[in-house]
Amino acid sequence: MLMSPYEAEAVGRIGAAVRFEDADFLAEVNDALNSMKEDGTLMSILESYGLNEDYYVDVENGKTENHQ
């Protein structure tokens, strides 16, 4: 849920944290985000909050990985 009015703190790439032991969940998150990117849903959501391509990371560059 985004607060209204929403003002982004940073432009560009951001990430979400997933516990290292939740590898299956991480794969599901990546799959869902990739589907939303491929069908345009994610860009539509960004635009609905007044955000542009500066906040969008494509499928190739947007994979979340676990690092220890």
Phi and psi in degrees as GROMACS dihedral restraints (atoms count N, CA, C in turn):
[ dihedral_restraints ]
;  ai    aj    ak    al  type     phi  dphi    fc
    3     4     5     6     1   -99.5    20    10
    4     5     6     7     1   141.1    20    10
    6     7     8     9     1   -79.0    20    10
    7     8     9    10     1   149.3    20    10
    9    10    11    12     1  -116.1    20    10
   10    11    12    13     1   131.6    20    10
   12    13    14    15     1   -77.2    20    10
   13    14    15    16     1   143.8    20    10
   15    16    17    18     1   -94.9    20    10
   16    17    18    19     1   129.4    20    10
   18    19    20    21     1  -127.5    20    10
   19    20    21    22     1   117.8    20    10
   21    22    23    24     1   -66.9    20    10
   22    23    24    25     1   141.1    20    10
   24    25    26    27     1   -84.7    20    10
   25    26    27    28     1   -25.8    20    10
   27    28    29    30     1  -148.5    20    10
   28    29    30    31     1   148.3    20    10
   30    31    32    33     1  -100.2    20    10
   31    32    33    34     1   139.0    20    10
   33    34    35    36     1   113.1    20    10
   34    35    36    37     1  -150.3    20    10
   36    37    38    39     1   -76.4    20    10
   37    38    39    40     1   131.4    20    10
   39    40    41    42     1  -131.9    20    10
   40    41    42    43     1   168.8    20    10
   42    43    44    45     1  -142.8    20    10
   43    44    45    46     1   169.9    20    10
   45    46    47    48     1  -116.3    20    10
   46    47    48    49     1   151.2    20    10
   48    49    50    51     1   -96.4    20    10
   49    50    51    52     1   135.5    20    10
   51    52    53    54     1  -131.6    20    10
   52    53    54    55     1   134.3    20    10
   54    55    56    57     1   -57.0    20    10
   55    56    57    58     1   141.1    20    10
   57    58    59    60     1   -54.5    20    10
   58    59    60    61     1   -39.7    20    10
   60    61    62    63     1   -75.5    20    10
   61    62    63    64     1    -3.3    20    10
   63    64    65    66     1   -99.1    20    10
   64    65    66    67     1    49.3    20    10
   66    67    68    69     1   -60.3    20    10
   67    68    69    70     1   -38.7    20    10
   69    70    71    72     1   -65.2    20    10
   70    71    72    73     1   -41.3    20    10
   72    73    74    75     1   -64.0    20    10
   73    74    75    76     1   -41.8    20    10
   75    76    77    78     1   -59.2    20    10
   76    77    78    79     1   -42.7    20    10
   78    79    80    81     1   -62.7    20    10
   79    80    81    82     1   -40.2    20    10
   81    82    83    84     1   -64.8    20    10
   82    83    84    85     1   -41.5    20    10
   84    85    86    87     1   -61.6    20    10
   85    86    87    88     1   -48.2    20    10
   87    88    89    90     1   -60.5    20    10
   88    89    90    91     1   -42.8    20    10
   90    91    92    93     1   -61.6    20    10
   91    92    93    94     1   -44.6    20    10
   93    94    95    96     1   -64.7    20    10
   94    95    96    97     1   -45.1    20    10
   96    97    98    99     1   -63.6    20    10
   97    98    99   100     1   -41.6    20    10
   99   100   101   102     1   -62.9    20    10
  100   101   102   103     1   -40.2    20    10
  102   103   104   105     1   -62.1    20    10
  103   104   105   106     1   -42.1    20    10
  105   106   107   108     1   -67.3    20    10
  106   107   108   109     1   -33.0    20    10
  108   109   110   111     1   -70.1    20    10
  109   110   111   112     1   -45.7    20    10
  111   112   113   114     1   -65.6    20    10
  112   113   114   115     1   -35.3    20    10
  114   115   116   117     1   -95.4    20    10
  115   116   117   118     1     1.9    20    10
  117   118   119   120     1    89.2    20    10
  118   119   120   121     1    -4.6    20    10
  120   121   122   123     1   -59.7    20    10
  121   122   123   124     1   -44.9    20    10
  123   124   125   126     1   -63.8    20    10
  124   125   126   127     1   -42.8    20    10
  126   127   128   129     1   -64.3    20    10
  127   128   129   130     1   -37.4    20    10
  129   130   131   132     1   -62.4    20    10
  130   131   132   133     1   -41.3    20    10
  132   133   134   135     1   -63.7    20    10
  133   134   135   136     1   -47.2    20    10
  135   136   137   138     1   -56.8    20    10
  136   137   138   139     1   -47.1    20    10
  138   139   140   141     1   -63.1    20    10
  139   140   141   142     1   -33.4    20    10
  141   142   143   144     1   -65.7    20    10
  142   143   144   145     1   -19.5    20    10
  144   145   146   147     1  -104.9    20    10
  145   146   147   148     1    16.6    20    10
  147   148   149   150     1    76.2    20    10
  148   149   150   151     1    18.3    20    10
  150   151   152   153     1   -98.8    20    10
  151   152   153   154     1   154.7    20    10
  153   154   155   156     1  -120.6    20    10
  154   155   156   157     1  -164.7    20    10
  156   157   158   159     1   -61.6    20    10
  157   158   159   160     1   -18.6    20    10
  159   160   161   162     1   -62.3    20    10
  160   161   162   163     1   -21.8    20    10
  162   163   164   165     1   -99.0    20    10
  163   164   165   166     1     0.2    20    10
  165   166   167   168     1  -100.6    20    10
  166   167   168   169     1   134.1    20    10
  168   169   170   171     1  -121.4    20    10
  169   170   171   172     1   125.5    20    10
  171   172   173   174     1   -70.6    20    10
  172   173   174   175     1   173.5    20    10
  174   175   176   177     1   -58.6    20    10
  175   176   177   178     1   -45.0    20    10
  177   178   179   180     1   -62.5    20    10
  178   179   180   181     1   -39.0    20    10
  180   181   182   183     1   -99.4    20    10
  181   182   183   184     1    -0.7    20    10
  183   184   185   186     1  -108.4    20    10
  184   185   186   187     1    18.2    20    10
  186   187   188   189     1   -75.8    20    10
  187   188   189   190     1   128.9    20    10
  189   190   191   192     1   -87.5    20    10
  190   191   192   193     1   133.3    20    10
  192   193   194   195     1  -128.2    20    10
  193   194   195   196     1   149.6    20    10
  195   196   197   198     1   -89.0    20    10
  196   197   198   199     1   131.4    20    10
  198   199   200   201     1  -129.2    20    10
  199   200   201   202     1   139.0    20    10
